[in-house]
């Protein structure tokens, strides 16, 4: 499975770690707009060391982290046969 986490803050890093721990074969990438070690505009603020620890743990598990990565448009798609559509069929119809 290919997993992309948009945002290298606590949630993105923790999600990437969780994905790799669930299945080390998953290809997990984090895309962060800031440089490594920057903590600007975080919705959840952690001490710098805690963020560095999460980043180091993610990398140690094989997560690829892309810094200084910006998008002009982010589209989230959900295929017709997706598990999300099946599980939430009543809510999505």
Secondary structure, DSSP 8 states (H G I E B T S, - for coil): -EEEEE--SHHHHHHHHHHHHH-TTSEEEEE-SS-TT--TT-SS---HHHHHHHHHHHHHTT-EEE-S---S-------TT-HHHHHTHHHH-
